């Protein structure tokens, strides 16, 4: 499990649990229906870096299109 992982068993958050040799959580089951949910909470800095990456691709694509258009325009005017 990762630091950003959250484990819920039967709707209750689990803060302390036993991990097996590969790091998977082991929880005690109760009589009846049991539900375990393991969630990964994405860090906020990831969204910031994602926006920067997308903006970079948009700017690079715009620059490339501008250069292509300029080259075509120069060939037409000659």
N, C-alpha and C positions, 0 to 999 in steps of 0.2 A: 504494500500500500504506500501511497505517496503522502506527503505532508498535507496536500490539499484535499485528500480523500475524506469523505464523510460516510459513516456507517450508521444505518438505522435498522433496528430489529423490532418488528411489530410496532412501528410508528414512534419508537423512542430512540433518541440519539445515544450511541454507544461511544464512550470516551476511552474506556479501558477494555481491551480484549486481547486474546492470545493469538499470536501469529504462528503459522506452521513454518516448515523449513524453507518454503519458497516465498514467504511473506504474505500469504493469503490469510485473512482473518478467520478464526474459528470461534463460533458463538454457541452458546448453550441453547438448545431448543426446549420449548415448553410444550405441554400437552395441547393438542388442537392444531389449528392452522398457524403457521409461522411464515413471516415475510421478512426477508433481509434485503435491504437496498444499499448498494454501494455507489456513491456519487463522487465525481471528480469536480471540484470547484475550480473554474478557470481563474487564474490570477488577473487582476486588473491591468497590470503592465502588459499582458499579452494583447489585450484589445488596443492599447496604445501603439504597440509595435505593428499590429495588423493594419491599423489606419495609416501609419507611416509607409508601410510596404505597398499598400494599394495606391496611395498618393504618388509614390515613386514610379509605379508602373504606369499610372495615368500620365504623368509628366513625360516619362520616356516615350510612350506611345505618341503623345502630342508632338514631341520633338522629332520623332521619326517621320510622322505624317507631314510635318512642316518641311522637312528636308526633301521628302519625296515630291511634294507639291512644287517646291522651289526648283528641283531638277527638271521636272516636266515642263514647268513654265519657261525655264531658260531654253530648253530644246525647241519649244514652240516659237519663241520670239527670235531665234537665230535665223 
